């Protein structure tokens, strides 16, 4: 009887002790990689990607960022990387801690396997220990109550203590707490915009009550608009030029080309008139707005803002209380955005637009200043971690002791119950 091939061609199979050792080695290596970044004395890693002019350098001690940037082939190591990503998306912080803890557990498991203990027995013991540790931690937790703001400040300082912002943790703790308290327990971090501006020192970072957009109005258009009625769109505004791709157009004379361009311009003029029929004074488009429609908006004294990136336009729609539209035939069904004032502001050497008095009252912007792009990027990651942790605390409003006290409490509880547990699970 001929052998039956089940696996794909070139597939490799590992079994028994060899497969187990491969998993142990990969997972422990991942833990050792990020272990040196843990805690207030943790060291940063320099990550280099790309070549030549396109080389990108990242300096960070964030576990999720490090693990996301490295290529991993080992299956067990990939599980640890995915676990770190999940921690980052659910909690926002503690990505290094969960990876190091899992790695150390596997290191202990390797020794127990060497003593001929069955993996299921080890897992059963760990699950029992997990329940004991959770119960001990829950009993030690205290409600924040009227001390919510003070607890949030302490949590923010703890979170930032091991990051690049540790030298200015009092300033950034205040910024993070003020921003999160504005959310009024909604937990919607999209309402908090983080703007990075190169130059100045980190002490010059601040919280702005308005919503900032890194764009400018078109030429000869109003630079300031009060009581703005805003139409937010995602539509092409560049058909004032002939674009025929992959085809040939034969004309008898240059005059025919001019006629085609005139027809395109007339088509664009009709589109602009449809937009203006909504009785708006501000038009924000995700795509480019070319010269001719920009001129038409300027003639109508309408502020037109172009090329708001997709994330920016979605966030703007949320903050301004409007919908993103792409057709303009039914003005009565469109939900417009609004705000009290749109004006230009200077941050460093750059001009930005500030939207003040937006319907989403919790919307605000944190402006980060720093000497290099690497510092700004790491500061943004650190602040994002703090914002996520504070948002989580507002939902739960419970605190436990820091400085390793909670870990020692759980360890003591597990150690106390171990002698009372029967069998090898102890």
C-alpha positions as CSV (number, residue, x, y, z in Angstrom):
1,X,0.0,0.0,0.0
2,X,1.4,3.4,-1.0
3,X,2.0,6.0,1.7
4,X,-0.7,8.8,1.9
5,X,0.6,12.3,2.1
6,X,-1.5,14.4,4.4
7,X,0.6,17.5,4.9
8,X,1.4,20.0,2.2
9,X,4.6,19.7,0.2
10,X,7.6,21.1,2.0
11,X,5.6,21.1,5.3
12,X,7.6,20.2,8.4
13,X,6.3,18.2,11.3
14,X,7.7,18.1,14.9
15,X,6.4,15.8,17.6
16,X,6.9,15.0,21.2
17,X,9.9,16.3,23.1
18,X,11.4,18.2,20.1
19,X,8.1,20.1,19.4
20,X,7.8,20.9,23.1
21,X,11.4,22.2,23.4
22,X,11.0,24.3,20.3
23,X,8.0,26.0,21.8
24,X,9.8,26.6,25.1
25,X,12.8,28.1,23.5
26,X,10.8,30.5,21.2
27,X,8.6,31.8,24.0
28,X,11.4,32.2,26.5
29,X,13.5,34.1,23.9
30,X,10.7,36.6,23.4
31,X,10.5,37.1,27.2
32,X,14.2,37.7,27.4
33,X,14.0,40.2,24.5
34,X,11.6,42.5,26.3
35,X,12.6,41.8,29.9
36,X,15.2,44.5,29.9
37,X,12.6,47.2,29.1
38,X,10.4,46.5,32.1
39,X,9.9,48.9,35.0
40,X,11.3,52.4,35.9
41,X,14.9,51.2,35.3
42,X,14.0,49.6,31.9
43,X,16.1,50.3,28.9
44,X,14.9,51.5,25.5
45,X,15.3,49.5,22.3
46,X,16.4,50.9,18.9
47,X,14.4,49.3,16.1
48,X,15.7,49.9,12.5
49,X,13.7,49.0,9.5
50,X,14.2,49.7,5.7
51,X,17.4,50.5,3.9
52,X,19.2,53.6,2.8
53,X,17.1,56.8,2.5
54,X,14.0,54.8,3.5
55,X,15.5,53.6,6.8
56,X,13.2,54.2,9.7
57,X,14.4,54.3,13.3
58,X,12.2,53.8,16.3
59,X,13.3,54.2,19.9
60,X,10.9,52.7,22.4
61,X,10.5,50.6,25.5
62,X,6.8,49.7,24.7
63,X,6.5,45.9,24.6
64,X,3.7,45.9,22.0
65,X,5.7,48.2,19.6
66,X,8.8,46.1,19.9
67,X,7.1,42.8,19.4
68,X,5.0,44.2,16.5
69,X,8.2,45.3,14.7
70,X,10.2,42.1,14.9
71,X,9.6,39.1,12.6
72,X,8.8,35.9,14.5
73,X,8.6,32.4,13.0
74,X,8.3,30.3,16.2
75,X,4.6,29.4,16.8
76,X,4.8,29.8,20.6
77,X,6.6,33.1,20.2
78,X,3.8,34.3,17.9
79,X,1.3,33.4,20.6
80,X,3.1,35.7,23.0
81,X,3.2,38.5,20.5
82,X,-0.5,38.1,19.8
83,X,-1.1,38.2,23.6
84,X,0.8,41.4,23.9
85,X,-1.2,42.9,21.0
86,X,-4.5,41.9,22.8
87,X,-3.3,43.5,26.0
88,X,-2.5,46.7,24.1
89,X,-5.9,46.9,22.5
90,X,-7.9,46.0,25.6
91,X,-6.0,47.8,28.3
92,X,-3.4,49.9,26.6
93,X,-0.6,49.2,29.1
94,X,1.1,46.2,30.7
95,X,2.2,44.7,27.3
96,X,5.7,43.9,28.5
97,X,4.5,42.6,31.9
98,X,2.1,40.0,30.4
99,X,4.8,38.8,28.0
100,X,7.5,38.5,30.7
101,X,5.0,36.7,33.1
102,X,4.0,34.2,30.4
103,X,7.7,33.6,29.5
104,X,8.6,33.0,33.2
105,X,5.7,30.6,33.6
106,X,6.9,28.6,30.6
107,X,10.4,28.6,32.0
108,X,9.0,27.0,35.2
109,X,6.9,24.6,33.2
110,X,10.0,23.4,31.3
111,X,11.5,22.3,34.7
112,X,8.3,20.5,35.7
113,X,8.1,18.8,32.4
114,X,11.7,17.6,33.0
115,X,10.4,16.0,36.3
116,X,8.0,13.9,34.1
117,X,4.9,15.9,35.2
118,X,2.0,15.9,32.7
119,X,1.3,19.3,31.0
120,X,-2.5,19.0,31.9
121,X,-1.5,18.7,35.6
122,X,0.6,21.8,35.3
123,X,-2.2,23.7,33.7
124,X,-4.8,22.6,36.3
125,X,-2.4,23.8,39.0
126,X,-2.0,27.2,37.3
127,X,-5.8,27.6,36.9
128,X,-6.3,27.0,40.6
129,X,-3.5,29.5,41.4
130,X,-5.1,32.0,39.1
131,X,-8.4,31.8,40.9
132,X,-6.7,32.3,44.3
133,X,-4.7,35.3,43.0
134,X,-7.7,36.9,41.5
135,X,-9.8,36.5,44.7
136,X,-6.9,38.0,46.8
137,X,-6.5,41.0,44.4
138,X,-10.3,41.6,44.3
139,X,-10.5,41.7,48.1
140,X,-7.7,44.2,48.4
141,X,-9.2,46.6,45.8
142,X,-10.6,49.9,47.1
143,X,-13.3,52.0,45.6
144,X,-12.2,55.5,44.5
145,X,-15.3,57.3,45.5
146,X,-14.8,61.1,46.0
147,X,-11.0,60.7,45.6
148,X,-11.4,59.8,41.9
149,X,-9.3,62.7,40.5
150,X,-6.4,62.0,43.0
151,X,-6.5,58.3,42.3
152,X,-6.4,59.1,38.5
153,X,-3.3,61.3,39.0
154,X,-1.5,58.6,41.0
155,X,-2.4,55.9,38.4
156,X,-1.2,58.3,35.6
157,X,2.1,58.9,37.4
158,X,2.6,55.2,37.9
159,X,1.9,54.5,34.2
160,X,4.3,57.2,33.0
161,X,7.0,56.4,35.6
162,X,8.6,53.8,33.3
163,X,8.3,55.7,30.1
164,X,10.1,58.6,28.3
165,X,7.7,61.1,30.0
166,X,8.9,60.1,33.5
167,X,10.9,63.3,33.8
168,X,7.7,65.4,33.3
169,X,5.2,62.9,34.7
170,X,3.4,65.5,36.8
171,X,2.7,67.7,33.8
172,X,1.6,64.9,31.6
173,X,-0.4,63.2,34.4
174,X,-2.4,66.5,34.7
175,X,-2.9,66.6,30.9
176,X,-4.0,63.0,30.7
177,X,-6.4,63.3,33.7
178,X,-7.9,66.5,32.4
179,X,-8.5,65.0,29.0
180,X,-10.1,61.8,30.4
181,X,-12.3,63.6,32.8
182,X,-13.7,65.6,29.9
183,X,-15.0,62.3,28.4
184,X,-17.6,62.1,31.2
185,X,-17.3,58.3,31.5
186,X,-18.1,57.8,27.8
187,X,-14.6,56.3,27.3
188,X,-14.4,57.5,23.7
189,X,-10.7,58.2,23.1
190,X,-11.4,59.3,19.5
191,X,-12.6,62.6,21.1
192,X,-9.0,63.2,22.2
193,X,-6.7,64.3,19.4
194,X,-2.9,64.1,19.9
195,X,-1.0,66.6,17.7
196,X,2.8,66.2,17.5
197,X,4.9,69.3,16.7
198,X,8.6,69.2,16.3
199,X,10.6,71.8,18.2
200,X,10.5,73.2,21.7
201,X,10.8,71.2,24.9
202,X,8.4,68.6,26.3
203,X,7.5,71.0,29.1
204,X,5.8,73.2,26.4
205,X,3.2,70.5,25.7
206,X,-0.4,71.5,26.6
207,X,-4.1,70.6,26.5
208,X,-6.2,72.7,24.1
209,X,-9.9,72.9,24.7
210,X,-10.7,73.0,20.9
211,X,-10.3,70.3,18.2
212,X,-7.2,71.0,16.1
213,X,-6.8,70.0,12.4
214,X,-3.5,70.2,10.6
215,X,-5.0,71.9,7.5
216,X,-5.5,75.4,6.1
217,X,-8.4,77.0,4.2
218,X,-8.0,77.5,0.4
219,X,-6.6,80.7,-1.2
220,X,-8.7,83.9,-0.7
221,X,-11.2,82.1,1.5
222,X,-12.3,83.2,5.0
223,X,-9.6,82.4,7.7
224,X,-12.1,82.7,10.5
225,X,-15.7,81.6,10.7
226,X,-18.2,82.0,13.5
227,X,-21.4,79.9,13.9
228,X,-20.1,77.5,11.3
229,X,-22.5,75.2,9.5
230,X,-20.3,72.5,8.1
231,X,-20.7,69.9,5.3
232,X,-18.3,67.0,5.6
233,X,-17.8,65.1,2.4
234,X,-15.7,62.4,0.6
235,X,-16.0,63.3,-3.1
236,X,-13.7,64.0,-6.0
237,X,-13.3,67.8,-6.7
238,X,-10.8,67.6,-9.5
239,X,-12.8,67.0,-12.7
240,X,-12.0,70.4,-14.0
241,X,-9.2,68.7,-16.0
242,X,-9.6,66.1,-18.7
243,X,-8.6,62.7,-17.5
244,X,-9.0,59.8,-19.9
245,X,-6.9,56.8,-18.9
246,X,-6.1,53.9,-21.3
247,X,-8.0,55.5,-24.2
248,X,-7.4,57.8,-27.1
249,X,-9.4,60.8,-28.0
250,X,-9.1,62.2,-31.6
251,X,-10.1,65.8,-32.2
252,X,-10.0,67.8,-35.3
253,X,-8.5,70.9,-33.6
254,X,-7.3,72.3,-30.3
255,X,-10.6,74.1,-30.0
256,X,-12.3,70.8,-29.5
257,X,-10.1,70.0,-26.5
258,X,-11.0,73.4,-25.1
259,X,-14.7,72.5,-25.5
260,X,-14.1,69.3,-23.6
261,X,-12.4,71.2,-20.8
262,X,-15.2,73.8,-20.8
263,X,-17.7,71.0,-20.4
264,X,-15.8,69.5,-17.5
265,X,-15.6,72.9,-15.8
266,X,-19.3,73.4,-16.3
267,X,-19.9,70.0,-14.7
268,X,-17.7,71.0,-11.7
269,X,-19.5,74.3,-11.4
270,X,-22.8,72.5,-11.2
271,X,-21.4,70.2,-8.5
272,X,-20.2,73.2,-6.5
273,X,-23.6,74.9,-6.8
274,X,-25.2,71.7,-5.5
275,X,-22.9,71.9,-2.5
276,X,-23.6,75.6,-2.0
277,X,-27.4,74.9,-2.1
278,X,-27.0,73.3,1.3
279,X,-26.6,76.9,2.7
280,X,-23.3,76.1,4.4
281,X,-20.4,78.3,5.2
282,X,-17.7,75.6,5.7
283,X,-17.0,72.6,3.4
284,X,-14.5,69.9,4.5
285,X,-13.5,67.3,1.9
286,X,-11.4,64.2,2.4
287,X,-10.1,64.4,-1.2
288,X,-8.2,67.2,-2.9
289,X,-10.0,70.4,-4.0
290,X,-8.5,71.7,-7.3
291,X,-8.1,75.3,-8.3
292,X,-11.3,76.0,-10.1
293,X,-13.7,74.7,-7.4
294,X,-11.5,76.4,-4.8
295,X,-12.0,79.7,-6.6
296,X,-15.8,79.1,-6.7
297,X,-15.9,78.5,-2.9
298,X,-13.8,81.6,-2.4
299,X,-16.3,83.7,-4.5
300,X,-19.1,82.3,-2.4
301,X,-17.2,83.3,0.9
302,X,-17.2,79.6,1.9
303,X,-14.3,78.2,3.8
304,X,-13.2,75.0,2.0
305,X,-10.7,72.6,3.7
306,X,-9.2,69.9,1.5
307,X,-7.4,66.5,1.9
308,X,-8.5,65.8,5.4
309,X,-7.2,62.2,5.8
310,X,-9.6,59.4,6.4
311,X,-9.0,59.1,10.1
312,X,-9.2,62.9,10.4
313,X,-12.5,63.1,8.5
314,X,-14.1,60.3,10.5
315,X,-13.0,61.9,13.8
316,X,-14.1,65.3,12.6
317,X,-17.6,63.9,11.8
318,X,-17.8,62.5,15.3
319,X,-16.7,65.7,17.0
320,X,-18.7,68.1,14.9
321,X,-21.9,66.0,15.0
322,X,-22.2,65.6,11.2
323,X,-22.2,62.7,8.7
324,X,-19.7,62.1,5.8
325,X,-21.6,62.4,2.5
326,X,-20.6,61.8,-1.1
327,X,-23.8,62.9,-3.0
328,X,-25.5,66.3,-2.8
329,X,-28.9,65.8,-4.4
330,X,-30.9,65.7,-1.1
331,X,-29.9,68.6,1.2
332,X,-32.8,67.9,3.5
333,X,-31.5,64.5,4.5
334,X,-27.9,65.6,5.3
335,X,-26.8,65.9,8.9
336,X,-24.6,68.9,9.1
337,X,-21.7,69.5,11.5
338,X,-21.5,72.7,13.6
339,X,-19.2,74.6,15.9
340,X,-19.1,78.1,17.5
341,X,-15.8,79.2,15.9
342,X,-13.2,78.1,13.4
343,X,-9.9,80.0,13.4
344,X,-6.2,79.7,12.6
345,X,-3.7,79.2,15.4
346,X,0.1,79.0,15.4
347,X,1.9,76.1,17.1
348,X,5.6,76.5,16.7
349,X,6.1,77.4,13.1
350,X,3.0,75.7,11.8
351,X,-0.5,77.1,11.2
352,X,-3.5,74.8,12.3
353,X,-7.2,75.2,12.4
354,X,-9.0,75.1,15.8
355,X,-12.6,74.1,16.1
356,X,-14.1,75.6,19.3
357,X,-17.5,75.0,20.8
358,X,-18.1,71.7,19.1
359,X,-21.2,69.6,19.9
360,X,-19.2,66.8,21.3
361,X,-18.2,68.8,24.4
362,X,-15.6,66.3,25.6
363,X,-13.5,66.8,22.4
364,X,-10.0,68.3,23.1
365,X,-6.5,68.2,21.7
366,X,-3.2,67.4,23.4
367,X,-0.3,69.2,21.7
368,X,3.1,67.4,22.2
369,X,6.4,69.3,21.7
370,X,9.8,67.6,21.5
371,X,13.3,68.0,20.0
372,X,13.2,64.9,17.7
373,X,10.6,62.9,15.9
374,X,11.6,59.8,17.8
375,X,10.9,61.6,21.1
376,X,7.5,62.7,19.9
377,X,6.5,59.3,18.6
378,X,7.5,57.6,21.9
379,X,5.8,60.4,23.9
380,X,2.6,59.8,21.9
381,X,2.7,56.0,22.7
382,X,3.3,56.7,26.4
383,X,0.5,59.2,26.6
384,X,-1.8,56.9,24.7
385,X,-1.1,54.1,27.3
386,X,-1.9,56.5,30.2
387,X,-5.2,57.6,28.5
388,X,-6.2,53.9,28.0
389,X,-5.4,53.0,31.6
390,X,-7.3,56.0,33.0
391,X,-10.3,55.3,30.9
392,X,-10.3,51.7,32.1
393,X,-10.1,52.9,35.7
394,X,-13.1,55.3,35.3
395,X,-15.2,52.3,34.2
396,X,-14.1,50.2,37.2
397,X,-13.2,52.9,39.8
398,X,-11.2,50.5,41.9
399,X,-7.5,50.7,42.9
400,X,-4.9,48.3,44.4
401,X,-1.6,49.0,46.0
402,X,1.3,49.6,43.6
403,X,5.1,49.2,43.9
404,X,4.9,45.4,43.7
405,X,2.6,45.1,46.7
406,X,-0.3,43.6,44.7
407,X,2.1,41.0,43.2
408,X,3.4,40.1,46.6
409,X,-0.1,39.8,47.9
410,X,-1.1,37.4,45.2
411,X,2.1,35.4,45.6
412,X,1.6,35.1,49.4
413,X,-2.0,34.0,48.9
414,X,-1.0,31.3,46.3
415,X,1.9,30.1,48.6
416,X,-0.5,29.8,51.6
417,X,-3.0,27.7,49.6
418,X,-0.4,25.4,48.0
419,X,0.1,23.1,51.0
420,X,-3.7,22.7,51.3
421,X,-4.0,21.5,47.7
422,X,-4.0,17.8,47.2
423,X,-2.0,16.0,44.5
424,X,0.7,17.2,42.1
425,X,-1.3,20.4,41.3
426,X,0.1,21.9,44.5
